């Protein structure tokens, strides 16, 4: 079983791990990936403490991250799951549509899943995610199980990369050739 945690990172969220990985990839000249901010409109602001206390989302966001890996456009979302069953309701229709459109433009779209109870990171290709999505839309399971996933896409941290998603991208590229 691949583990991603270390003494220094206990309690970190998947987003923090991805952000650290993105920074390291950028420093090494391997990729330039940015976190996509979610546009919000503040309603109430605590002026004394200088923070927003109530806001609403202006529009549906697309995916969490977008950028380029050595000239290849990539976009992905990061999701956490605390069991062996991942509910597809955690993926929104507008995200699936964005990822489909992105792949039509010759980009690579994917999800990074953290199965927190296993301490396991998984690279879910758009193609595989879409199969699960379509199955649910056709009246099948509204989730997928860990056992349905290809173990070749488990991400094993190495070389200081906490979420080495370039390994998954390489597998996608290799499968296209």
C-alpha positions in Angstrom: 0.0 0.0 0.0 1.4 3.4 -1.0 1.5 6.0 1.8 1.6 9.7 1.3 1.9 11.0 4.9 4.9 11.8 6.9 5.5 13.1 10.3 5.8 16.6 8.9 2.5 16.5 7.0 0.1 14.9 9.3 -3.2 16.8 9.3 -2.5 18.4 5.9 -5.2 18.5 3.4 -4.9 17.1 -0.1 -5.0 20.6 -1.5 -1.9 21.5 0.6 -0.1 18.4 -0.7 -0.9 19.2 -4.3 0.1 22.9 -3.9 3.5 21.8 -2.5 3.9 19.4 -5.4 3.0 22.1 -7.9 5.6 24.4 -6.4 8.3 21.7 -6.6 7.3 20.9 -10.2 7.5 24.6 -11.1 10.9 25.0 -9.4 12.2 22.0 -11.4 10.8 23.4 -14.6 8.6 20.4 -15.1 5.2 22.0 -14.9 3.3 25.2 -14.3 0.0 24.5 -12.6 -2.1 27.1 -10.9 -4.9 26.7 -8.4 -8.1 28.1 -9.9 -9.7 30.5 -7.4 -13.4 30.2 -6.7 -15.1 33.5 -7.4 -17.2 34.7 -4.5 -19.2 37.8 -3.6 -18.8 38.8 0.1 -22.0 39.6 1.9 -20.8 40.2 5.4 -17.3 41.3 6.4 -15.8 41.4 9.9 -13.9 44.6 9.6 -12.2 44.2 13.0 -10.7 40.9 12.1 -10.5 41.6 8.4 -12.2 38.5 7.1 -15.4 37.5 5.2 -18.0 36.0 7.4 -20.7 35.3 4.7 -20.4 35.1 1.0 -22.0 33.3 -2.0 -20.4 31.7 -5.1 -20.7 33.9 -8.1 -20.6 31.0 -10.6 -19.9 27.3 -10.7 -16.2 26.7 -10.7 -14.6 24.5 -13.2 -11.8 22.4 -11.7 -9.3 23.0 -8.9 -6.1 23.2 -11.0 -5.1 24.1 -14.6 -1.8 24.6 -16.4 0.7 23.0 -18.6 3.2 20.2 -18.3 6.0 20.6 -20.8 3.6 22.0 -23.4 0.7 19.7 -22.7 -2.4 21.5 -21.3 -3.7 19.8 -18.1 -6.6 20.3 -15.7 -7.6 18.4 -12.7 -9.6 18.3 -9.6 -8.5 17.0 -6.2 -11.0 15.0 -4.1 -10.8 13.2 -0.7 -12.7 10.1 0.3 -12.7 8.4 3.7 -14.0 5.0 2.5 -13.6 2.5 -0.3 -16.7 3.9 -2.1 -16.4 7.3 -3.9 -19.8 8.9 -4.4 -20.1 10.5 -7.9 -22.2 13.3 -6.4 -18.8 14.7 -5.3 -18.2 15.4 -9.0 -20.5 18.0 -10.6 -21.9 17.9 -14.1 -20.3 21.3 -15.0 -16.9 19.8 -14.0 -17.4 16.7 -16.2 -18.4 19.0 -19.1 -15.4 21.2 -18.6 -13.1 18.2 -18.5 -14.7 16.8 -21.6 -14.3 20.1 -23.5 -10.7 20.3 -22.2 -9.8 16.9 -23.6 -11.5 17.8 -26.9 -8.9 20.6 -27.1 -6.1 17.9 -26.8 -5.5 18.5 -23.1 -5.3 15.9 -20.3 -8.0 16.0 -17.6 -8.0 13.9 -14.5 -8.9 13.6 -10.8 -6.5 13.1 -8.0 -8.2 11.0 -5.3 -7.0 10.6 -1.7 -8.4 7.6 -0.1 -7.6 9.0 3.4 -8.4 5.8 5.4 -5.8 3.9 3.2 -3.3 6.8 3.0 -3.5 6.2 -0.8 -3.4 8.6 -3.7 -4.9 7.7 -7.0 -4.8 9.2 -10.5 -8.2 8.8 -12.1 -8.1 9.5 -15.8 -11.0 11.4 -17.3 -11.8 8.4 -19.5 -12.2 6.1 -16.4 -14.2 8.8 -14.5 -16.4 9.2 -17.5 -17.2 5.5 -17.6 -18.3 5.6 -14.0 -20.3 8.9 -14.6 -22.1 7.4 -17.7 -22.8 4.2 -15.8 -24.6 6.2 -13.1 -26.5 8.3 -15.7 -27.7 5.1 -17.2 -29.2 4.0 -13.9 -26.2 2.1 -12.5 -24.2 2.7 -9.4 -24.0 6.3 -8.2 -20.5 5.6 -6.9 -17.5 3.5 -7.7 -15.5 1.2 -5.4 -11.8 1.2 -4.8 -11.6 -2.3 -6.2 -12.8 -1.1 -9.6 -9.7 1.1 -10.0 -6.6 0.1 -11.9 -3.8 -0.3 -9.3 -1.3 0.9 -11.9 -2.6 4.4 -11.3 -1.8 4.5 -7.6 0.5 7.4 -7.0 3.6 6.6 -4.9 5.4 9.7 -3.5 9.1 9.9 -4.5 11.9 12.4 -4.9 10.1 14.9 -2.6 7.0 14.9 -4.8 4.1 14.4 -2.4 1.5 13.9 -5.1 3.5 12.8 -8.2 0.7 13.2 -10.7 3.2 13.5 -13.6 3.6 9.8 -13.2 -0.1 9.4 -14.0 0.1 11.9 -16.9 3.0 9.8 -18.3 0.8 6.7 -18.2 -1.9 8.5 -20.1 0.6 9.7 -22.8 2.0 6.2 -23.1 -1.4 4.7 -23.6 -2.0 7.2 -26.5 1.0 6.0 -28.4 
